[in-house]
Amino acid sequence: MSAPRAFPWAQVMGIGFGLLRLSPDAFWRLTPRELASAIAMLAPPRPPALGRGDLQALMTRFPDRAG
C-alpha cells in the first residue's frame, strides 16, 4: 500500500489566485466542494461513460485472449 500523496497546495492556490483571480479572503472562505466545482469548470468536459453495448462491442473487437 502506498503512502497518501500530499495535497497539491501550490497548484490549487495557483488556480485560485491566478486563473480564478480570487482574493485571498474569498479563496480561504471557499468550501472544498465549492473550490472543486470552480476548478472543474476549467477542465475540458469528460466524455460520457461507455454503455453496456459499447463495452461489449469493444470486448468483442479487442478480446483479452486470442481465439
DSSP file (Angstrom, degrees, kcal/mol; ACC not computed):
  #  RESIDUE AA STRUCTURE BP1 BP2  ACC     N-H-->O    O-->H-N    N-H-->O    O-->H-N    TCO  KAPPA ALPHA  PHI   PSI    X-CA   Y-CA   Z-CA
    1    1 A M              0   0    0      0, 0.0     2,-0.2     0, 0.0     0, 0.0   0.000 360.0 360.0 360.0 131.0    0.0    0.0    0.0
    2    2 A S        -     0   0    0      1,-0.1     3,-0.1     3,-0.0     0, 0.0  -0.493 360.0-101.9 -87.2 156.3    1.5    3.4   -1.0
    3    3 A A        -     0   0    0     -2,-0.2    -1,-0.1     1,-0.1     2,-0.0  -0.441  46.1 -96.9 -71.9 146.8    1.6    6.4    1.3
    4    4 A P        -     0   0    0      0, 0.0     2,-0.2     0, 0.0    -1,-0.1  -0.339  41.2-114.0 -64.2 146.4   -1.1    9.1    0.6
    5    5 A R        -     0   0    0      1,-0.1     2,-0.1    -3,-0.1    -3,-0.0  -0.514  31.3-104.9 -80.1 149.1    0.1   12.0   -1.5
    6    6 A A        -     0   0    0     -2,-0.2    -1,-0.1     1,-0.1     0, 0.0  -0.405  43.8 -94.8 -69.2 148.9    0.3   15.4   -0.1
    7    7 A F        -     0   0    0      1,-0.1     2,-2.2    -2,-0.1     3,-0.2  -0.465  36.2-120.9 -65.4 135.0   -2.4   17.9   -1.0
    8    8 A P     >  +     0   0    0      0, 0.0     4,-2.4     0, 0.0     3,-0.2  -0.396  47.6 161.4 -80.3  67.6   -1.2   20.0   -4.0
    9    9 A W  H  >  +     0   0    0     -2,-2.2     4,-3.1     1,-0.2     5,-0.3   0.878  68.8  55.6 -56.5 -42.8   -1.5   23.4   -2.3
   10   10 A A  H  > S+     0   0    0     -3,-0.2     4,-2.0     1,-0.2    -1,-0.2   0.918 112.1  42.7 -59.8 -44.4    0.8   25.2   -4.8
   11   11 A Q  H  > S+     0   0    0     -3,-0.2     4,-2.3     2,-0.2    -1,-0.2   0.920 115.4  48.7 -68.0 -43.6   -1.3   24.1   -7.8
   12   12 A V  H  X S+     0   0    0     -4,-2.4     4,-2.8     1,-0.2    -2,-0.2   0.920 113.6  46.2 -64.8 -43.7   -4.6   24.8   -6.1
   13   13 A M  H  X>S+     0   0    0     -4,-3.1     4,-3.1    -5,-0.2     5,-0.5   0.880 110.2  55.1 -66.5 -36.2   -3.6   28.2   -4.9
   14   14 A G  I  X>S+     0   0    0     -4,-2.0     4,-2.0    -5,-0.3     5,-1.0   0.906 111.8  43.4 -61.4 -41.3   -2.2   29.0   -8.4
   15   15 A I  I  X>S+     0   0    0     -4,-2.3     5,-3.0     3,-0.2     4,-0.5   0.938 116.9  46.6 -67.7 -46.9   -5.6   28.2   -9.9
   16   16 A G  I  <5S+     0   0    0     -4,-2.8     6,-2.7     3,-0.2    -2,-0.2   0.933 126.1  27.2 -62.8 -47.8   -7.5   30.1   -7.2
   17   17 A F  I  <5S+     0   0    0     -4,-3.1    -3,-0.2     4,-0.2    -2,-0.2   0.891 131.2  34.9 -83.7 -41.4   -5.4   33.2   -7.3
   18   18 A G  I  <<S+     0   0    0     -4,-2.0    -3,-0.2    -5,-0.5    -2,-0.1   0.957 129.7  22.8 -82.5 -53.8   -4.0   33.1  -10.8
   19   19 A L  I  <<S+     0   0    0     -5,-1.0    -3,-0.2    -4,-0.5    -4,-0.1   0.923 133.4  34.8 -83.2 -45.9   -6.7   31.7  -13.0
   20   20 A L  S   <S-     0   0    0     -5,-3.0    -3,-0.2    -6,-0.1    -4,-0.2   0.641  94.6-141.1 -84.2 -13.7   -9.9   32.4  -11.0
   21   21 A R        +     0   0    0     -6,-0.4    -4,-0.2     1,-0.2     2,-0.2   0.870  36.9 169.8  55.3  42.3   -8.4   35.7   -9.7
   22   22 A L        -     0   0    0     -6,-2.7    -1,-0.2    -7,-0.2    -2,-0.1  -0.565  35.8-118.6 -80.4 145.6   -9.9   35.1   -6.2
   23   23 A S     >  -     0   0    0     -2,-0.2     4,-2.9     1,-0.1     5,-0.2  -0.459  30.7-109.3 -72.5 157.9   -8.9   37.4   -3.4
   24   24 A P  H  > S+     0   0    0      0, 0.0     4,-2.5     0, 0.0     5,-0.2   0.905 121.0  52.3 -55.7 -40.5   -7.1   35.6   -0.5
   25   25 A D  H  > S+     0   0    0      1,-0.2     4,-1.1     2,-0.2     5,-0.1   0.934 111.9  44.6 -61.9 -45.6  -10.2   36.1    1.7
   26   26 A A  H  > S+     0   0    0      1,-0.2     4,-0.8     2,-0.2     3,-0.3   0.908 113.0  52.1 -65.4 -41.2  -12.5   34.6   -1.0
   27   27 A F  H >< S+     0   0    0     -4,-2.9     3,-1.0     1,-0.2    -2,-0.2   0.946 111.2  44.9 -59.5 -50.3  -10.2   31.7   -1.6
   28   28 A W  H 3< S+     0   0    0     -4,-2.5    -1,-0.2     1,-0.2    -2,-0.2   0.644 109.1  57.5 -74.7 -13.2   -9.8   30.7    2.0
   29   29 A R  H 3< S+     0   0    0     -4,-1.1    -1,-0.2    -3,-0.3    -2,-0.2   0.615  84.4 104.4 -88.1 -13.6  -13.6   31.0    2.6
   30   30 A L  S << S-     0   0    0     -3,-1.0    -3,-0.0    -4,-0.8    -4,-0.0  -0.377  71.8-127.6 -66.1 143.0  -14.4   28.5   -0.1
   31   31 A T     >  -     0   0    0      1,-0.1     4,-2.5    -2,-0.1     5,-0.2  -0.524  28.2-108.3 -78.8 159.4  -15.5   25.1    0.9
   32   32 A P  H  > S+     0   0    0      0, 0.0     4,-2.5     0, 0.0     5,-0.2   0.881 121.9  52.1 -55.7 -37.3  -13.6   22.2   -0.7
   33   33 A R  H  > S+     0   0    0      2,-0.2     4,-2.2     1,-0.2     5,-0.2   0.909 109.4  48.2 -67.2 -41.2  -16.7   21.4   -2.7
   34   34 A E  H  > S+     0   0    0      2,-0.2     4,-2.3     1,-0.2    -1,-0.2   0.919 113.3  47.8 -64.2 -43.0  -17.0   25.0   -4.0
   35   35 A L  H  X S+     0   0    0     -4,-2.5     4,-2.5     1,-0.2     5,-0.2   0.916 111.1  50.5 -64.5 -42.9  -13.3   25.1   -4.9
   36   36 A A  H  X S+     0   0    0     -4,-2.5     4,-2.4    -5,-0.2    -1,-0.2   0.889 110.4  50.5 -62.3 -39.1  -13.6   21.7   -6.7
   37   37 A S  H  X S+     0   0    0     -4,-2.2     4,-1.2     2,-0.2    -1,-0.2   0.913 111.0  48.2 -65.3 -42.4  -16.6   22.9   -8.7
   38   38 A A  H  < S+     0   0    0     -4,-2.3     4,-0.4     1,-0.2     3,-0.3   0.917 114.0  46.2 -64.6 -42.9  -14.8   26.1   -9.7
   39   39 A I  H >X S+     0   0    0     -4,-2.5     3,-1.6     1,-0.2     4,-0.6   0.878 106.2  59.8 -67.0 -37.5  -11.7   24.2  -10.8
   40   40 A A  H >< S+     0   0    0     -4,-2.4     3,-0.9     1,-0.3    -1,-0.2   0.815  95.4  63.3 -61.6 -29.9  -13.8   21.6  -12.7
   41   41 A M  T 3< S+     0   0    0     -4,-1.2    -1,-0.3    -3,-0.3    -2,-0.2   0.717  98.7  55.8 -68.3 -18.5  -15.2   24.4  -14.9
   42   42 A L  T <4 S+     0   0    0     -3,-1.6    -1,-0.2    -4,-0.4    -2,-0.2   0.664  94.7  82.7 -84.6 -17.8  -11.6   25.0  -16.2
   43   43 A A  S << S-     0   0    0     -3,-0.9     3,-0.1    -4,-0.6     0, 0.0  -0.554  91.6-100.9 -87.5 150.5  -11.2   21.4  -17.3
   44   44 A P        -     0   0    0      0, 0.0    -1,-0.1     0, 0.0    -2,-0.1  -0.373  51.2 -91.8 -64.4 149.9  -12.5   20.0  -20.6
   45   45 A P        -     0   0    0      0, 0.0    -4,-0.0     0, 0.0    -5,-0.0  -0.324  40.0-120.1 -64.3 145.0  -15.7   18.1  -20.3
   46   46 A R        -     0   0    0     -3,-0.1     3,-0.1     1,-0.1    -3,-0.0  -0.620  27.3-112.2 -83.2 143.3  -15.4   14.4  -19.8
   47   47 A P        -     0   0    0      0, 0.0     3,-0.1     0, 0.0    -1,-0.1  -0.384  44.3 -91.2 -68.4 154.9  -16.9   12.1  -22.4
   48   48 A P        -     0   0    0      0, 0.0     3,-0.1     0, 0.0     0, 0.0  -0.270  49.7 -93.9 -64.3 155.2  -19.9   10.0  -21.2
   49   49 A A        -     0   0    0      1,-0.1     2,-0.1    -3,-0.1    -3,-0.0  -0.299  48.7 -92.8 -65.6 152.7  -19.2    6.6  -19.7
   50   50 A L        -     0   0    0     -3,-0.1    -1,-0.1     1,-0.1     2,-0.1  -0.409  38.7-131.0 -65.5 140.4  -19.4    3.6  -22.1
   51   51 A G     >  -     0   0    0     -2,-0.1     4,-2.5    -3,-0.1     5,-0.2  -0.394  29.7 -99.6 -81.9 170.1  -22.8    1.9  -22.2
   52   52 A R  H  > S+     0   0    0      1,-0.2     4,-2.4     2,-0.2     5,-0.2   0.897 123.4  50.0 -58.9 -42.5  -23.1   -1.8  -21.9
   53   53 A G  H  > S+     0   0    0      2,-0.2     4,-2.3     1,-0.2    -1,-0.2   0.904 110.5  49.1 -64.4 -42.0  -23.4   -2.3  -25.6
   54   54 A D  H  > S+     0   0    0      2,-0.2     4,-2.2     1,-0.2    -2,-0.2   0.911 112.0  48.8 -63.7 -42.5  -20.4   -0.1  -26.4
   55   55 A L  H  X S+     0   0    0     -4,-2.5     4,-2.5     1,-0.2    -2,-0.2   0.915 110.9  50.2 -63.8 -42.7  -18.3   -2.1  -23.9
   56   56 A Q  H  X S+     0   0    0     -4,-2.4     4,-2.2    -5,-0.2    -2,-0.2   0.900 108.9  52.3 -62.8 -40.5  -19.4   -5.4  -25.3
   57   57 A A  H  X S+     0   0    0     -4,-2.3     4,-2.4     1,-0.2    -1,-0.2   0.912 110.9  47.3 -62.4 -42.3  -18.5   -4.2  -28.8
   58   58 A L  H  X S+     0   0    0     -4,-2.2     4,-2.9     2,-0.2    -2,-0.2   0.903 111.1  51.2 -65.5 -40.1  -15.0   -3.3  -27.7
   59   59 A M  H  < S+     0   0    0     -4,-2.5    -1,-0.2     1,-0.2    -2,-0.2   0.863 112.5  46.7 -65.0 -35.0  -14.6   -6.6  -25.8
   60   60 A T  H  < S+     0   0    0     -4,-2.2    -2,-0.2    -5,-0.2    -1,-0.2   0.913 116.3  44.0 -71.1 -42.8  -15.6   -8.4  -29.0
   61   61 A R  H  < S+     0   0    0     -4,-2.4    -2,-0.2     1,-0.3    -3,-0.2   0.862 127.6  28.4 -70.7 -36.9  -13.3   -6.4  -31.2
   62   62 A F  S  < S-     0   0    0     -4,-2.9    -1,-0.3    -5,-0.2    -2,-0.1  -0.665  82.2-171.5-127.0  74.5  -10.3   -6.5  -28.8
   63   63 A P        -     0   0    0      0, 0.0    -3,-0.1     0, 0.0    -4,-0.1  -0.298  28.7-129.1 -68.3 152.1  -10.5   -9.7  -26.8
   64   64 A D  S    S+     0   0    0     -5,-0.1     2,-0.4     1,-0.1    -5,-0.0   0.826  94.9  37.2 -68.2 -31.7   -8.2  -10.3  -23.9
   65   65 A R  S    S-     0   0    0      0, 0.0     2,-0.2     0, 0.0    -1,-0.1  -0.942  87.9-116.3-124.0 143.9   -7.2  -13.7  -25.2
   66   66 A A              0   0    0     -2,-0.4    -2,-0.0     1,-0.2     0, 0.0  -0.479 360.0 360.0 -72.8 145.6   -6.7  -14.8  -28.8
   67   67 A G              0   0    0     -2,-0.2    -1,-0.2    -4,-0.0     0, 0.0   0.434 360.0 360.0 117.9 360.0   -9.0  -17.5  -30.0
